[in-house]
Amino acid sequence: MYTIELTSEAENDLKWFDRRDRNIIVDGIQTNLSYEPTVMTMNRKPCRDDGTKIADWELRIEYITT
């Protein structure tokens, strides 16, 4: 099990979202990255290096509206 710690920059970025969306994002990060974070899955994959990438990995979090 890995411990997830958000940087202060990440926390500032999350402030852009409302509380509900922030909770969905943080829960998705905890769920998807706390176990084997560098293994490719359906929701987690390496980004292509096309010269414009800003991250090494992409994480897709399901967002279900009610």
Secondary structure as UniProt FT lines:
FT   HELIX           8..14
FT   TURN            15..16
FT   HELIX           19..33
FT   TURN            37..38
FT   STRAND          44..46
FT   STRAND          57..59
//
